[in-house]
Amino acid sequence: MKKVVRKNVFETNSSAVHSLAIAYEGLEQSNLPVDENGNILTDFGDFGDYDMHMTVFDQATKLSYLATECYYLNFWDKDIEDNYIWHHICKAICGYTGAKGIKVIGKIEPSLNHQVQPEYNLQFCNAYDDASIVNFVFNKYVGIKMTHD
């Protein structure tokens, strides 16, 4: 049997895969919903088995995906406002957009396929690098493809 070694690739031995393709051109201005106080509005997402077989490029869904990852990083607690990683995401996005803050509405029950739930850090961008967060959310060429067999 031939042995193949791949580097710098997110992999799992699961049949469920969430993958990311990154381009470094294509940053757009924010089209995220903003309330009357200047806060960006988002919600958790349902990215479990029911929302598979899709590719998303829109800013709102990508921000929702990050909020949902933070829910799991916060030990399945919906109160992510004090989570350090969420705080850094908010700082980066508000710095890019000029928004005052980000509010998680909390109407959707958070869900990620069990194979891709993060354990220690975000899966798709460096939570400690503002440019990585901004590129993930606002780059029209960055998309998340979710599928399983």
MDAnalysis code that builds the backbone (N, CA, C; Angstrom):
import MDAnalysis as mda
import numpy as np

u = mda.Universe.empty(447, n_residues=149, atom_resindex=np.repeat(np.arange(149), 3), trajectory=True)
u.add_TopologyAttr("name", ["N", "CA", "C"] * 149)
u.add_TopologyAttr("resid", np.arange(1, 150))
u.add_TopologyAttr("resname", ["MET", "LYS", "LYS", "VAL", "VAL", "ARG", "LYS", "ASN", "VAL", "PHE", "GLU", "THR", "ASN", "SER", "SER", "ALA", "VAL", "HIS", "SER", "LEU", "ALA", "ILE", "ALA", "TYR", "GLU", "GLY", "LEU", "GLU", "GLN", "SER", "ASN", "LEU", "PRO", "VAL", "ASP", "GLU", "ASN", "GLY", "ASN", "ILE", "LEU", "THR", "ASP", "PHE", "GLY", "ASP", "PHE", "GLY", "ASP", "TYR", "ASP", "MET", "HIS", "MET", "THR", "VAL", "PHE", "ASP", "GLN", "ALA", "THR", "LYS", "LEU", "SER", "TYR", "LEU", "ALA", "THR", "GLU", "CYS", "TYR", "TYR", "LEU", "ASN", "PHE", "TRP", "ASP", "LYS", "ASP", "ILE", "GLU", "ASP", "ASN", "TYR", "ILE", "TRP", "HIS", "HIS", "ILE", "CYS", "LYS", "ALA", "ILE", "CYS", "GLY", "TYR", "THR", "GLY", "ALA", "LYS", "GLY", "ILE", "LYS", "VAL", "ILE", "GLY", "LYS", "ILE", "GLU", "PRO", "SER", "LEU", "ASN", "HIS", "GLN", "VAL", "GLN", "PRO", "GLU", "TYR", "ASN", "LEU", "GLN", "PHE", "CYS", "ASN", "ALA", "TYR", "ASP", "ASP", "ALA", "SER", "ILE", "VAL", "ASN", "PHE", "VAL", "PHE", "ASN", "LYS", "TYR", "VAL", "GLY", "ILE", "LYS", "MET", "THR", "HIS", "ASP"])
u.atoms.positions = np.array([
    [0.846, -1.182, 0.000],
    [0.000, 0.000, 0.000],
    [0.884, 1.235, 0.000],
    [0.565, 2.192, -0.856],
    [1.327, 3.430, -0.977],
    [0.956, 4.388, 0.144],
    [1.958, 4.976, 0.770],
    [1.745, 5.935, 1.846],
    [1.763, 7.353, 1.269],
    [0.731, 8.147, 1.592],
    [0.627, 9.520, 1.119],
    [0.637, 10.442, 2.324],
    [1.507, 11.427, 2.307],
    [1.590, 12.406, 3.382],
    [1.187, 13.759, 2.819],
    [0.176, 14.363, 3.425],
    [-0.279, 15.692, 3.010],
    [-0.037, 16.664, 4.150],
    [0.475, 17.828, 3.830],
    [0.756, 18.834, 4.851],
    [-0.160, 20.031, 4.664],
    [-0.419, 20.719, 5.770],
    [-1.224, 21.937, 5.767],
    [-2.627, 21.710, 5.196],
    [-3.201, 20.572, 5.489],
    [-4.537, 20.229, 5.015],
    [-5.380, 19.822, 6.208],
    [-6.596, 20.413, 6.315],
    [-7.534, 19.999, 7.355],
    [-8.129, 18.671, 6.923],
    [-7.963, 17.641, 7.715],
    [-8.482, 16.326, 7.358],
    [-9.180, 15.674, 8.531],
    [-10.034, 14.763, 8.193],
    [-10.693, 13.930, 9.179],
    [-10.910, 12.571, 8.535],
    [-10.965, 11.538, 9.324],
    [-11.227, 10.220, 8.751],
    [-12.728, 9.954, 8.667],
    [-13.499, 10.968, 8.882],
    [-14.958, 10.858, 8.855],
    [-15.481, 11.020, 7.436],
    [-16.690, 10.562, 7.218],
    [-17.340, 10.798, 5.933],
    [-17.968, 12.194, 5.880],
    [-18.058, 12.879, 7.001],
    [-18.572, 14.251, 7.033],
    [-17.399, 15.206, 6.887],
    [-17.519, 16.134, 5.970],
    [-16.404, 17.034, 5.708],
    [-16.923, 18.457, 5.586],
    [-16.296, 19.359, 6.288],
    [-16.473, 20.787, 6.087],
    [-15.107, 21.256, 5.606],
    [-15.039, 21.825, 4.420],
    [-13.748, 22.249, 3.884],
    [-13.804, 23.716, 3.515],
    [-12.644, 24.314, 3.371],
    [-12.535, 25.737, 3.126],
    [-11.559, 25.971, 1.990],
    [-11.927, 26.819, 1.046],
    [-11.028, 27.245, -0.019],
    [-10.794, 28.735, 0.167],
    [-9.524, 29.149, 0.145],
    [-9.191, 30.541, 0.446],
    [-8.562, 31.218, -0.763],
    [-8.999, 32.421, -1.057],
    [-8.375, 33.290, -2.034],
    [-7.995, 34.571, -1.292],
    [-6.964, 35.244, -1.745],
    [-6.503, 36.433, -1.027],
    [-6.925, 37.737, -1.697],
    [-7.781, 37.640, -2.702],
    [-8.371, 38.820, -3.314],
    [-9.878, 38.698, -3.154],
    [-10.559, 39.790, -3.125],
    [-12.014, 39.707, -3.099],
    [-12.677, 40.243, -1.847],
    [-11.958, 41.010, -1.025],
    [-12.599, 41.583, 0.155],
    [-13.704, 42.548, -0.273],
    [-14.847, 42.423, 0.383],
    [-15.993, 43.282, 0.107],
    [-16.351, 44.074, 1.355],
    [-17.109, 45.139, 1.167],
    [-17.644, 45.856, 2.316],
    [-18.710, 45.001, 2.973],
    [-18.968, 45.279, 4.226],
    [-19.946, 44.503, 4.983],
    [-21.359, 44.695, 4.440],
    [-22.089, 43.597, 4.351],
    [-23.520, 43.671, 4.077],
    [-24.291, 42.967, 5.193],
    [-23.656, 42.878, 6.372],
    [-24.279, 42.244, 7.536],
    [-25.361, 43.150, 8.112],
    [-26.422, 42.585, 8.655],
    [-27.480, 43.412, 9.253],
    [-26.979, 44.152, 10.492],
    [-27.385, 45.408, 10.623],
    [-26.970, 46.266, 11.735],
    [-28.224, 46.840, 12.393],
    [-28.235, 46.831, 13.745],
    [-29.392, 47.396, 14.449],
    [-29.257, 48.909, 14.590],
    [-30.261, 49.526, 15.206],
    [-30.285, 50.995, 15.349],
    [-29.169, 51.538, 16.235],
    [-28.524, 50.671, 17.027],
    [-27.424, 51.103, 17.890],
    [-26.054, 50.884, 17.258],
    [-26.019, 50.424, 16.011],
    [-24.745, 50.209, 15.329],
    [-24.108, 48.856, 15.589],
    [-24.893, 47.908, 16.117],
    [-24.384, 46.561, 16.374],
    [-24.756, 45.622, 15.223],
    [-23.800, 44.821, 14.796],
    [-24.069, 43.781, 13.802],
    [-24.891, 42.691, 14.478],
    [-25.900, 42.195, 13.769],
    [-26.751, 41.139, 14.299],
    [-26.402, 39.813, 13.624],
    [-26.265, 38.783, 14.425],
    [-26.023, 37.439, 13.901],
    [-26.760, 36.452, 14.784],
    [-26.720, 35.215, 14.414],
    [-27.323, 34.163, 15.214],
    [-26.467, 32.920, 15.071],
    [-26.720, 31.958, 15.917],
    [-26.077, 30.668, 15.747],
    [-26.661, 30.038, 14.487],
    [-26.033, 28.986, 14.005],
    [-26.543, 28.313, 12.819],
    [-26.785, 26.850, 13.072],
    [-27.567, 26.258, 12.197],
    [-27.792, 24.818, 12.217],
    [-26.967, 24.223, 11.087],
    [-25.751, 23.821, 11.408],
    [-24.827, 23.247, 10.434],
    [-24.635, 21.757, 10.699],
    [-25.685, 21.129, 11.181],
    [-25.648, 19.700, 11.446],
    [-25.942, 18.921, 10.183],
    [-26.381, 17.716, 10.333],
    [-26.642, 16.842, 9.187],
    [-27.717, 17.394, 8.262],
    [-28.593, 18.250, 8.763],
    [-29.700, 18.727, 7.947],
    [-29.282, 19.784, 6.935],
    [-28.198, 20.510, 7.185],
    [-27.768, 21.575, 6.281],
    [-26.561, 21.176, 5.441],
    [-26.370, 19.899, 5.233],
    [-25.211, 19.450, 4.461],
    [-25.481, 19.587, 2.965],
    [-24.490, 19.259, 2.167],
    [-24.538, 19.343, 0.709],
    [-24.779, 20.776, 0.257],
    [-23.999, 21.693, 0.804],
    [-24.137, 23.084, 0.404],
    [-22.786, 23.775, 0.469],
    [-22.637, 24.820, -0.318],
    [-21.459, 25.682, -0.274],
    [-21.953, 27.087, -0.019],
    [-21.360, 27.743, 0.965],
    [-21.816, 29.091, 1.304],
    [-20.674, 30.088, 1.177],
    [-21.007, 31.246, 0.635],
    [-20.043, 32.328, 0.465],
    [-20.524, 33.615, 1.133],
    [-21.773, 33.648, 1.603],
    [-22.300, 34.910, 2.114],
    [-21.775, 35.223, 3.513],
    [-21.618, 36.508, 3.778],
    [-21.026, 36.997, 5.019],
    [-21.824, 36.566, 6.246],
    [-23.136, 36.654, 6.181],
    [-23.965, 36.333, 7.352],
    [-23.805, 34.868, 7.765],
    [-23.761, 33.964, 6.802],
    [-23.619, 32.544, 7.127],
    [-22.232, 32.252, 7.684],
    [-21.207, 32.885, 7.126],
    [-19.845, 32.650, 7.634],
    [-19.689, 33.192, 9.053],
    [-20.273, 34.357, 9.357],
    [-20.226, 34.878, 10.725],
    [-21.022, 33.967, 11.660],
    [-22.160, 33.483, 11.203],
    [-22.953, 32.545, 11.992],
    [-22.162, 31.269, 12.283],
    [-21.399, 30.805, 11.312],
    [-20.575, 29.609, 11.510],
    [-19.547, 29.853, 12.614],
    [-18.913, 31.032, 12.609],
    [-17.939, 31.361, 13.660],
    [-18.615, 31.427, 15.031],
    [-19.805, 32.028, 15.103],
    [-20.527, 32.088, 16.375],
    [-20.868, 30.686, 16.865],
    [-21.259, 29.822, 15.944],
    [-21.604, 28.450, 16.306],
    [-20.372, 27.687, 16.785],
    [-19.231, 27.897, 16.139],
    [-17.991, 27.281, 16.622],
    [-17.676, 27.771, 18.034],
    [-17.870, 29.071, 18.290],
    [-17.594, 29.604, 19.633],
    [-18.526, 29.005, 20.676],
    [-19.745, 28.708, 20.305],
    [-20.675, 28.022, 21.213],
    [-20.061, 26.701, 21.689],
    [-19.498, 25.935, 20.769],
    [-18.877, 24.656, 21.144],
    [-17.580, 24.869, 21.913],
    [-16.825, 25.898, 21.563],
    [-15.595, 26.200, 22.308],
    [-15.909, 26.709, 23.712],
    [-17.132, 27.194, 23.903],
    [-17.579, 27.708, 25.200],
    [-18.314, 26.621, 25.992],
    [-18.004, 25.375, 25.680],
    [-18.560, 24.217, 26.393],
    [-20.081, 24.178, 26.311],
    [-20.612, 24.359, 25.084],
    [-22.043, 24.272, 24.803],
    [-22.855, 25.278, 25.629],
    [-22.278, 26.458, 25.828],
    [-22.948, 27.536, 26.552],
    [-23.257, 28.645, 25.550],
    [-24.522, 29.040, 25.439],
    [-24.925, 30.065, 24.474],
    [-24.402, 31.455, 24.820],
    [-23.991, 31.669, 26.045],
    [-23.484, 32.978, 26.456],
    [-22.015, 33.094, 26.055],
    [-21.788, 33.396, 24.781],
    [-20.415, 33.470, 24.275],
    [-19.827, 34.872, 24.388],
    [-20.595, 35.822, 24.896],
    [-20.144, 37.217, 24.953],
    [-18.810, 37.397, 25.691],
    [-18.557, 36.594, 26.708],
    [-17.316, 36.730, 27.476],
    [-16.222, 35.774, 27.016],
    [-16.495, 34.981, 25.983],
    [-15.509, 34.043, 25.456],
    [-14.390, 34.832, 24.772],
    [-13.135, 34.514, 25.101],
    [-12.001, 35.275, 24.580],
    [-11.944, 35.221, 23.047],
    [-12.168, 34.052, 22.471],
    [-12.088, 33.935, 21.011],
    [-13.199, 34.759, 20.359],
    [-14.429, 34.682, 20.890],
    [-15.520, 35.482, 20.341],
    [-15.209, 36.970, 20.477],
    [-14.652, 37.359, 21.609],
    [-14.277, 38.760, 21.820],
    [-13.296, 39.212, 20.739],
    [-12.321, 38.379, 20.411],
    [-11.336, 38.750, 19.391],
    [-11.978, 38.814, 17.997],
    [-12.896, 37.884, 17.704],
    [-13.626, 37.918, 16.432],
    [-14.397, 39.235, 16.317],
    [-15.094, 39.610, 17.382],
    [-15.865, 40.861, 17.382],
    [-14.968, 42.066, 17.166],
    [-13.822, 42.074, 17.832],
    [-12.882, 43.188, 17.691],
    [-12.408, 43.317, 16.247],
    [-12.068, 42.210, 15.618],
    [-11.576, 42.232, 14.234],
    [-12.673, 42.695, 13.273],
    [-13.873, 42.161, 13.429],
    [-14.973, 42.503, 12.521],
    [-15.421, 43.949, 12.727],
    [-15.502, 44.379, 13.967],
    [-15.875, 45.777, 14.229],
    [-14.803, 46.729, 13.729],
    [-13.545, 46.345, 13.825],
    [-12.468, 47.170, 13.287],
    [-12.580, 47.328, 11.779],
    [-12.996, 46.282, 11.106],
    [-13.143, 46.321, 9.652],
    [-14.391, 47.083, 9.224],
    [-15.490, 46.916, 9.947],
    [-16.771, 47.481, 9.530],
    [-17.095, 48.834, 10.164],
    [-16.487, 49.121, 11.310],
    [-16.846, 50.326, 12.053],
    [-18.056, 50.133, 12.958],
    [-18.558, 48.898, 13.066],
    [-19.703, 48.616, 13.939],
    [-19.289, 48.762, 15.405],
    [-20.266, 49.001, 16.274],
    [-19.996, 49.140, 17.710],
    [-19.797, 47.797, 18.401],
    [-20.457, 46.757, 17.905],
    [-20.364, 45.439, 18.511],
    [-21.084, 44.420, 17.657],
    [-21.129, 43.193, 18.153],
    [-21.865, 42.123, 17.474],
    [-22.785, 41.479, 18.497],
    [-24.043, 41.395, 18.165],
    [-25.044, 40.783, 19.043],
    [-25.486, 39.452, 18.459],
    [-25.428, 38.406, 19.284],
    [-25.952, 37.105, 18.889],
    [-27.406, 37.045, 19.338],
    [-28.312, 36.940, 18.399],
    [-29.739, 36.956, 18.707],
    [-30.128, 35.750, 19.552],
    [-29.631, 34.580, 19.210],
    [-29.877, 33.385, 20.020],
    [-31.201, 32.697, 19.780],
    [-31.828, 32.932, 18.623],
    [-33.101, 32.279, 18.333],
    [-32.913, 30.884, 17.742],
    [-31.772, 30.647, 17.092],
    [-31.499, 29.355, 16.464],
    [-30.686, 28.491, 17.418],
    [-31.061, 27.246, 17.538],
    [-30.300, 26.299, 18.362],
    [-29.000, 25.961, 17.621],
    [-27.824, 26.195, 18.244],
    [-26.558, 25.949, 17.552],
    [-26.364, 24.462, 17.256],
    [-25.859, 24.192, 16.056],
    [-25.605, 22.810, 15.683],
    [-24.480, 22.736, 14.658],
    [-23.503, 21.885, 14.930],
    [-22.456, 21.531, 13.978],
    [-22.423, 20.020, 13.899],
    [-22.156, 19.503, 12.729],
    [-21.999, 18.064, 12.603],
    [-20.953, 17.604, 13.618],
    [-21.210, 16.510, 14.292],
    [-20.338, 16.063, 15.386],
    [-18.900, 15.818, 14.939],
    [-18.673, 15.583, 13.662],
    [-17.317, 15.307, 13.183],
    [-16.454, 16.561, 13.078],
    [-17.071, 17.743, 13.037],
    [-16.297, 18.972, 12.836],
    [-16.398, 19.943, 14.012],
    [-16.951, 19.508, 15.113],
    [-17.042, 20.399, 16.273],
    [-15.635, 20.710, 16.784],
    [-15.316, 22.001, 16.952],
    [-13.977, 22.367, 17.411],
    [-13.780, 22.000, 18.881],
    [-12.535, 21.674, 19.225],
    [-12.232, 21.338, 20.612],
    [-11.397, 22.402, 21.307],
    [-10.471, 23.026, 20.583],
    [-9.551, 23.967, 21.223],
    [-9.504, 25.327, 20.552],
    [-9.825, 25.381, 19.265],
    [-9.725, 26.633, 18.524],
    [-10.651, 26.566, 17.317],
    [-10.823, 27.683, 16.647],
    [-11.644, 27.702, 15.440],
    [-11.054, 26.778, 14.392],
    [-11.910, 26.207, 13.562],
    [-11.453, 25.302, 12.520],
    [-10.981, 26.029, 11.264],
    [-11.614, 27.172, 10.908],
    [-11.412, 27.726, 9.581],
    [-10.630, 29.029, 9.500],
    [-10.298, 29.624, 10.588],
    [-9.463, 30.812, 10.523],
    [-8.726, 30.959, 11.848],
    [-7.666, 31.723, 11.817],
    [-6.862, 31.960, 13.009],
    [-7.578, 33.016, 13.857],
    [-8.088, 32.600, 14.990],
    [-8.864, 33.502, 15.847],
    [-8.022, 34.625, 16.433],
    [-6.712, 34.516, 16.352],
    [-5.824, 35.519, 16.939],
    [-5.218, 36.432, 15.879],
    [-5.686, 36.318, 14.644],
    [-5.182, 37.128, 13.543],
    [-6.355, 37.862, 12.890],
    [-6.414, 39.167, 13.080],
    [-7.525, 39.967, 12.553],
    [-7.708, 39.778, 11.052],
    [-6.598, 39.762, 10.306],
    [-6.691, 39.624, 8.847],
    [-7.317, 38.291, 8.455],
    [-7.026, 37.243, 9.180],
    [-7.603, 35.926, 8.903],
    [-9.111, 35.930, 9.125],
    [-9.553, 36.562, 10.201],
    [-10.987, 36.645, 10.507],
    [-11.700, 37.473, 9.442],
    [-11.151, 38.627, 9.125],
    [-11.755, 39.515, 8.125],
    [-11.799, 38.819, 6.765],
    [-10.721, 38.155, 6.383],
    [-10.676, 37.451, 5.104],
    [-11.727, 36.354, 5.059],
    [-11.882, 35.625, 6.152],
    [-12.868, 34.549, 6.196],
    [-14.287, 35.078, 5.992],
    [-14.647, 36.136, 6.688],
    [-16.033, 36.629, 6.643],
    [-16.311, 37.480, 5.407],
    [-15.404, 38.343, 5.013],
    [-15.706, 39.360, 4.007],
    [-15.133, 39.095, 2.620],
    [-14.391, 38.027, 2.447],
    [-13.840, 37.727, 1.130],
    [-14.868, 36.925, 0.337],
    [-15.309, 37.477, -0.788],
    [-16.356, 36.832, -1.582],
    [-15.895, 35.523, -2.214],
    [-14.601, 35.267, -2.226],
    [-14.083, 34.022, -2.786],
    [-13.834, 32.947, -1.733],
    [-14.041, 33.274, -0.475],
    [-13.867, 32.296, 0.605],
    [-15.219, 31.658, 0.882],
    [-15.260, 30.349, 0.771],
    [-16.515, 29.648, 0.997],
    [-16.324, 28.418, 1.853],
    [-17.392, 27.991, 2.478],
    [-17.399, 26.762, 3.260],
    [-18.237, 25.754, 2.493],
    [-17.656, 24.613, 2.212],
    [-18.400, 23.537, 1.556],
    [-18.665, 22.456, 2.587],
    [-19.938, 22.118, 2.763],
    [-20.324, 21.116, 3.752],
    [-21.010, 19.966, 3.046],
    [-20.520, 18.771, 3.274],
    [-21.092, 17.603, 2.623],
    [-20.822, 16.354, 3.450],
    [-21.553, 15.337, 3.185],
    [-21.292, 14.012, 3.757],
    [-21.916, 12.990, 2.820],
    [-21.571, 11.705, 3.042],
    [-22.149, 10.682, 2.165],
    [-23.429, 10.128, 2.725],
])
